[in-house]
């Protein structure tokens, strides 16, 4: 199909709208229960246009995950480029936190992926985790302590957004309010620094 036969809608940000709509649908319903028709309605386009761009629901899902992952890695790369080794763990932790503040559906999407796809996630884990493993190796070496810090900080950040729907009762206020997010961000920085200083 040459550019003269592509519908005008494709020149109006439709691909980005499809990805955003799909991210919301997959996060809410999971891959199996998600509806291409609903995604098309949310994106104000057609199922045919989704197939034109992505070739089906599984490929669309893979694109949603890859798109989010690519944007997260770009944010981490910017944190690395912002300075030297000094303060790098905190910069990376805060870059991850800030990304999830903006991308609140991502944690639910990944959680659904693990719950719904089970062993398939393990089989494809290299695609998801490989770039992070490479980043860890390049900047922190193969020390087991560095991996443990990464796991602890990742859990502290991701868990907050995964459990956000019930944290309001525990905190007595909206976990996503600007004040609570600022407090959590400070805690993430302090926790990362504490863990880093406590390892040999």
Residue, then its C-alpha position, 0 to 999 in steps of 0.5 A: x500500500x503506497x502513501x496515496x492509498x493510506x486513509x487520511x486518518x493514518x496521518x492524524x496520529x491514529x497509531x499513537x491513539x491506538x497504542x494509548x487505547x490498547x494500553x488502557x484496554x490491556x491493563x484493564x482486561x488483559x490480553x485474552x479478554x481485551x477487545x479489538x473493537x473496544x480498542x478501535x472505539x477508544x482510539x476513534x478508528x476501526x479494527x481494520x486500521x488496527x490490523x493495518x498497523x499491527x496485524x492483530x491483537x497479539x502483535x498490538x499487545x507486543x507493540x504496547x509493551x515494547x513501546x512502554x519499555x522503549x520509553x522507560x529505557x530512554x528515561x533511564x538512559x537520560x538519567x545515566x547521561x545526566x552525571x557520573x557514577x556518583x548518585x547514579x542509583x538514586x537517579x535511576x530509581x527516581x527516573x523509574x518512579x517518575x516514569x510510572x507516575x506518568x505511565x500509571x497503567x504500565x504496572x497493571x499491564x505487566x502484572x496482568x501479563x504475568x498472571x494471564x500468560x504464566x510460563x509464556x512470560x518466562x519464555x519471553x523474559x529475555x526480551x523484557x529483562x535483557x536490556x535491564x540486565x545489560x544496563x546493570x552489568x555495564x554500570x554496577x558489575x556482576x555483584x550480587x549486592x547490586x542485584x539485590x539493591x535493584x530488586x528491592x528498589x524495583x519492588x518499592x517503586x512498582x509495588x506502590x503503583x500495583x497496590x495503589x487501589x488499596x493503599x488509600x485505606x492504609x494511608x488515609x488519603x489518595x496515594x496518587x495525590x501530588x503530596x503523597x507522590x512527592x513523599x513517596x519519591x523522597x522515600x524512594x531516594x532515601x531508601x536507594x541511598x540507604x541500601x547503596x551505603x549499606x553494601x560493601 
